[in-house]
Amino acid sequence: MRGASRGLNSGAVFALYGPFRRGGQHTSQSNEAFDQILRAQNPGWGVRNLDDVADTAAKEGFDLEDVFLMPANNLTVIFRKQ
């Protein structure tokens, strides 16, 4: 987020795609299993909670603009630089 904030001008769009937890809960069993696999490889990895990602983005000057449901229980998350 910090790098995107430094590199993007005001009004620019920043998009993320992938699995996210929502409200701290996994959105599917497959995402929960994927999270467990990632954390077994490295405890710092894992499926992130969208609220936490949005909070981090806000601290770096981004507003959460939209969330789109995608295939395979993924999301496309759109942020806009303030």
C-alpha positions as CSV (number, residue, x, y, z in Angstrom):
1,M,0.0,0.0,0.0
2,R,2.8,2.4,0.9
3,G,4.5,1.8,-2.5
4,A,1.2,2.3,-4.4
5,S,0.5,5.5,-2.5
6,R,3.9,6.9,-3.4
7,G,3.6,5.9,-7.0
8,L,0.1,7.0,-7.8
9,N,-1.4,10.4,-8.3
10,S,-4.5,11.7,-6.6
11,G,-7.6,10.1,-8.2
12,A,-5.7,7.0,-9.4
13,V,-7.3,3.6,-9.1
14,F,-5.6,0.8,-7.2
15,A,-7.1,-2.7,-7.5
16,L,-6.5,-5.9,-5.6
17,Y,-7.8,-9.4,-6.6
18,G,-8.0,-12.5,-4.6
19,P,-9.5,-14.2,-1.6
20,F,-10.4,-12.1,1.4
21,R,-12.1,-12.8,4.8
22,R,-15.1,-10.5,5.4
23,G,-16.0,-9.4,8.9
24,G,-13.2,-11.7,10.1
25,Q,-14.9,-14.8,8.6
26,H,-13.8,-16.9,5.6
27,T,-16.3,-16.6,2.7
28,S,-15.9,-20.3,1.7
29,Q,-14.4,-23.6,2.9
30,S,-11.9,-23.5,0.0
31,N,-10.6,-20.1,1.1
32,E,-10.2,-21.3,4.7
33,A,-8.3,-24.4,3.4
34,F,-6.1,-22.1,1.3
35,D,-5.5,-19.8,4.3
36,Q,-4.3,-22.9,6.4
37,I,-1.9,-23.9,3.6
38,L,-0.4,-20.4,3.4
39,R,0.0,-20.1,7.2
40,A,1.6,-23.6,7.4
41,Q,4.3,-22.3,5.0
42,N,4.8,-19.0,6.7
43,P,2.8,-17.7,9.7
44,G,2.9,-14.2,8.3
45,W,1.0,-15.3,5.2
46,G,-2.7,-16.0,4.8
47,V,-6.0,-14.7,3.6
48,R,-6.4,-11.2,4.8
49,N,-9.5,-9.6,6.3
50,L,-10.9,-7.0,3.9
51,D,-11.6,-4.6,6.8
52,D,-7.9,-4.7,7.8
53,V,-6.8,-4.2,4.3
54,A,-9.2,-1.2,3.9
55,D,-7.9,0.3,7.1
56,T,-4.3,0.0,6.0
57,A,-5.2,1.5,2.6
58,A,-6.9,4.5,4.3
59,K,-3.8,5.2,6.3
60,E,-1.9,5.3,3.0
61,G,-4.4,7.7,1.4
62,F,-6.8,5.4,-0.3
63,D,-10.6,5.2,-0.1
64,L,-12.4,1.9,-0.6
65,E,-14.5,2.5,-3.7
66,D,-16.0,-0.8,-4.6
67,V,-15.9,-4.6,-4.1
68,F,-16.9,-7.0,-6.8
69,L,-17.6,-10.7,-6.3
70,M,-15.6,-12.8,-8.7
71,P,-15.4,-16.5,-9.6
72,A,-13.8,-19.0,-7.2
73,N,-14.8,-17.0,-4.1
74,N,-12.4,-14.2,-4.9
75,L,-13.0,-10.5,-4.8
76,T,-11.8,-7.5,-6.9
77,V,-11.3,-4.6,-4.5
78,I,-11.1,-1.1,-5.9
79,F,-9.4,1.7,-4.0
80,R,-9.0,5.3,-5.2
81,K,-6.1,7.6,-4.1
82,Q,-7.3,10.7,-2.2
